[in-house]
Amino acid sequence: MSQEFVAIGHIDDIPVRGARCVRTAHGKIAVFRTATDEVFAIDDHCPHKGGPLSDGIVHGNAVTCPLHNWVFSLESGEAQGADEGRVRTFAIRNVDGALSISLASLTEAAE
């Protein structure tokens, strides 16, 4: 079973330890670039109070929501520490800096 990937730009379009948003029919997806140039894609909507995760602080392979400091793993979408919840994650490919994303969710957000 193969996933369809859609081109979304180049890694240089995303600042190191920052994010850019991709608007889709399923909502906004935040695409993050870590300090080591790893790239991750998750929902741009914090399940706690709806904060824009793309405006959060990237540290390691995690992002801190700018509204109430909830921390989410960019790899699994799971809330870290005492916080509970999850955001959807999406497969992303990086081929020589060209990024593409699968709009099929790897994980489903907790209800």
C-alpha positions as CSV (number, residue, x, y, z in Angstrom):
1,M,0.0,0.0,0.0
2,S,1.7,3.2,-1.2
3,Q,1.1,6.7,0.1
4,E,0.8,9.6,-2.3
5,F,3.2,12.5,-1.5
6,V,2.6,16.1,-2.5
7,A,5.5,18.6,-3.0
8,I,5.5,21.4,-0.5
9,G,8.8,23.2,-1.1
10,H,12.4,23.1,0.0
11,I,14.0,22.6,3.4
12,D,15.6,26.1,3.0
13,D,12.1,27.6,3.1
14,I,11.9,26.6,6.8
15,P,14.2,28.3,9.3
16,V,16.4,26.1,11.5
17,R,14.5,25.4,14.7
18,G,11.4,26.9,13.1
19,A,8.2,25.9,11.1
20,R,6.1,26.8,8.1
21,C,2.4,25.9,7.6
22,V,0.8,24.0,4.8
23,R,-2.9,24.5,4.3
24,T,-4.8,21.4,3.3
25,A,-8.4,20.2,3.0
26,H,-7.8,18.5,6.4
27,G,-6.6,21.7,8.1
28,K,-3.2,23.4,8.7
29,I,-0.2,21.2,9.0
30,A,3.0,22.5,10.6
31,V,6.3,21.4,9.0
32,F,9.2,21.7,11.4
33,R,13.0,21.8,10.8
34,T,15.2,20.9,13.8
35,A,18.7,22.1,14.6
36,T,20.0,18.9,12.9
37,D,17.9,19.5,9.7
38,E,15.4,16.7,10.5
39,V,12.0,17.6,9.2
40,F,8.6,16.6,10.8
41,A,5.0,17.4,10.0
42,I,2.2,17.5,12.6
43,D,-1.2,19.2,13.0
44,D,-0.8,23.0,13.7
45,H,-3.5,22.9,16.4
46,C,-2.7,22.2,20.0
47,P,-5.4,19.9,21.5
48,H,-5.3,21.8,24.8
49,K,-6.5,25.3,23.8
50,G,-6.0,25.4,20.0
51,G,-2.6,27.2,20.0
52,P,-0.7,27.4,16.8
53,L,2.1,24.9,17.3
54,S,4.0,26.4,14.3
55,D,4.6,29.5,16.5
56,G,6.1,27.4,19.2
57,I,9.7,26.9,20.3
58,V,11.5,23.9,18.7
59,H,13.9,22.1,21.0
60,G,15.4,18.8,20.0
61,N,12.6,16.7,18.4
62,A,9.9,18.5,20.3
63,V,7.9,21.8,20.1
64,T,6.4,23.8,23.0
65,C,3.0,25.4,22.4
66,P,3.2,29.2,22.6
67,L,0.0,29.5,24.6
68,H,0.4,27.3,27.7
69,N,3.8,25.6,27.3
70,W,2.5,22.1,26.5
71,V,5.3,20.1,24.8
72,F,4.7,17.7,21.9
73,S,7.1,15.1,20.4
74,L,7.5,15.9,16.7
75,E,8.1,12.2,16.0
76,S,5.0,10.7,17.7
77,G,2.7,13.7,18.3
78,E,2.4,12.7,21.9
79,A,2.2,15.3,24.7
80,Q,5.3,15.1,26.9
81,G,5.6,15.2,30.7
82,A,2.4,15.5,32.8
83,D,0.4,16.8,29.8
84,E,-2.0,14.4,28.0
85,G,-3.0,14.4,24.4
86,R,-1.7,13.9,20.9
87,V,-1.6,15.6,17.6
88,R,-1.7,13.9,14.2
89,T,1.7,13.3,12.5
90,F,2.2,13.1,8.8
91,A,4.9,11.3,6.7
92,I,7.4,13.7,5.1
93,R,10.1,13.1,2.6
94,N,13.3,15.0,2.2
95,V,15.1,14.2,-1.1
96,D,18.1,16.5,-1.6
97,G,16.2,19.3,0.2
98,A,13.0,18.9,-1.8
99,L,10.1,18.3,0.7
100,S,7.0,16.3,0.1
101,I,4.2,15.3,2.5
102,S,1.6,12.5,2.7
103,L,-1.8,13.9,3.7
104,A,-2.7,10.5,5.1
105,S,-2.2,10.8,8.9
106,L,0.2,8.4,10.5
107,T,-1.5,8.9,13.9
108,E,-5.0,10.1,14.7
109,A,-5.6,12.9,17.2
110,A,-7.1,11.8,20.5
111,E,-10.7,12.8,20.8
